[in-house]
Amino acid sequence: MKIPPEHLKISVIVSTYNSEAWLEKVLLGFNCQSFRYFEVVIADDGSGPPTRELLERMQEEVFYPIVHVWQEDDGFQKSRILNKAVVACNTEYIIMTDGDCIPRRDFVEVHYINKEEGYFISGGYYMLPMNISLLITPEDIEKQRCFDIHWLKEKGIPKTFKNNKLTARGLAARFLNAITPTNASWNGHNSSGWKKDILNVNGFDERMQYGGQDRELGERLFNFGIKSKQLRYSAVCVHLDHKRGYRTPESLEKNAGIRKKTKQEKRVWTYYGITR
């Protein structure tokens, strides 16, 4: 039985494009969540029929409602589809993540209990190599093995400091969140904030293609007076490997120029966002 709409507390936007195998693993991850009062809004940047068929099947298998927001394929237009997904969210608070990031069992709960007026949350991810990304099964997700550092080491993951993202809990996680030199920026793979705040800065700048469009949204939120919370070691997902054919020097250069103006001019609003 699905959660009734009036009981929903949080919306999770998951971006995707023609990546059904990875998206299915992500949706299974959300079906294991300890906090259950959420919806998943799929921000689909022009996928073909197999994605729609997967979502129709998964809607029957998962406990949470799925909202499918789709636009025609027009190249890499993630900013545009994310804006449409924001508008489609039925709750006041939004998590954003990607269709290649499997959430740990406490992912939604950590975002929910740490939300606060005047703040957005910046979470973390643990990058997996392609061989492990491919071998993760539904059972590995259900039993949370893909977050177990011992299981991952058996599959060849090396010993590094980053392993703390999967092993730190409680005080240790809070300490690491406090001392990490990484900026608490808006990350497309794992961030959350109030819908009203995102609307107040007019969402994503739709001129921006691949490269920093999520950071630029965060920079306008900062200019608007919103602060950020670092939960890199508390709100955790594992990032499945994939190719990035949409990454071009032109888009990176163009986006860097837009971000530079946002910072220099302390811009809050984009004229190329949700409201035109």
Secondary structure by P-SEA (a helix, b strand, c coil): cccccccccbbbbbbbcccaaaaaaaaaaaaacccccbbbbbbcccccaaaaaaaaaaaacccbbbbbbbbccccccaaaaaaaaaaaccccbbbbbccccccccaaaaaaaaaccccbbbbbbbbbbcaaaaaaccaaaaaacccccaaaaaaaccccccccccccccaaaaaaaaacccccccccccbbbbbaaaaaaacccccccccccaaaaaaaaaaaabbbbbbccccbbbbbbbbbcccccaaaaaaaaaaaaaaaaaccccccccccc
